Amino acid sequence: MANTRYLKFEGLDKPVALENAAPFELMASEVLSAWPHQISSTRPDSPPFVTIGPADNGWWSLVAEDAPSDVRKWDTVNTVCDLVAEMAWERLRSEPELLCLHAAAVNFDGRLIVFPNARRAGKSTLAIALARLGRQLYTDDFLPVRVDATSQSCLGVANGAAPRIRLPLPKGFSDAFHAWVEQDRGPSNPQYKYIFDAEIAPHDETLPLGALVVLDRQDDPVEPTLAPMAREDALESLITQNFARTRHAGAILKSIEVITRHLPIYRLSYHNAEVAAEYLSNHSDLKSLPAARFAELPQDDRQAPLSQADQPAPEFAAELQYIQAANVTETPAGDDSFLADGTGLAIFRLNPVSAAIWRLLEEPTDLTEVASILAAAFPDVAADQIAMDSEQLMRGLAEACLIMPVAAKVAAQ
């Protein structure tokens, strides 16, 4: 008979169910000690969003409520990692008005410096290196963002989870850093180690966002440099890392557009995260950041109709006339524009030429007409190349439900 215990975390509507999982419970409670929770043997009213129990060879199985046929099996440390990721999703289901970024966030003198995630950019390692220097860590992985209408600001929310560092440590880190990690009492496996000696903010503590720093980690040794970044590039980076897919794409776009318009945005080029952390801690641009005030706050709380997510868009037909779909949200950024489709499921980036095609589609237009107009505008470009590029863009717009056949739009009205 299963001995089931339930972990109910503050801010989450549903619990975690642990079946015969006392050793796992101990580690999870330590990693999440700054996230208030209660443990009970009494079955709660709400079903668990995750169930964890023993698997073969001393591993654990994790089954999420929204994917009951997908049984994931991990060692104890990786099961905790998987649980923390599932808790991020449950946080959004419990408080869907949150914007949630896949990002690290560190306290710089009362303002949060946000490091959006990019593949192999090293955000967690950099965040932990900053924590070792005494900077308070709000998160090394996911950052809920809450709009505060009273202070006209966007507040980053601490998640209360201990940070984890990828092993082995990158080459070039000091002996002192290696010793600090090795002496930490946090659990580890060959891939990761949780760091318990870093100062983390308690769950649900908030600070205003102060700046965005997009990471550009170099393979070859370079001195770290911090330079202003084009807003349109930062906008795309944040859009692609946003977790809140239950929110309407238009609402996401409006929220991130406001954030990027009112915050300083930088690109950090670096090779060694330990060196970069020291560089950032002493950088004058990140000292005494003013409290960003938003003249207008994102108020769009539309939810995405996720039941439509698996419904394919009508296949593009080159011979048909197309026109812009209804209820598209458009946000200009530099010479580019971003579009969110009316269903709330997709966001699309347009460069200046793509934006010109988008303008043509304000009126019923077919592929032949689009290619003809562009060929006249760009006589030095081969006609077959223009035709191919035009078709590729219109197919992409159609697949994203941003344009539709004229007959279909008439029928929908």
Buried (B, 14 or more C-beta within 10 A) or exposed (E): EEEBBBBBBEBBEBBBBBBBBEEBBEBBEBBBBBBBBEEEEEEEEEEBBBBBBBBEEEBBBBBBBEEEEEEBBBBBBBBBBBBBEBBBBBBBBBBBEBBBBBBBBBBBEEBBBBBBBBEEBBBBBBBBBBBBEEBBBBBBBBBBBBBEEEEBBBBBBBBBBBBBBBEEBBEEBEEEBEEBBEEBEBBBBEEBBBBBEBEBBEBBBBBBBBBBBBBBBEEEEBEBEBEEBBBBBBBBBBBEBBBBBBBBBBBBBBBBBBBBBBBBBBBBBBBBBBBBBBBBBEBEBBEEBEEBEBEEBBEBEBEBEEEEEEEEBEEBEBEBBBBBBEEBBBBEBEEBBBBBBBBBBBBBBBEEBBBBBBEBBEEBBBBEBBBBBBBEEBEEEEEEEBBEBBBEBBBBBBBBBBBBBBEEBEEEE
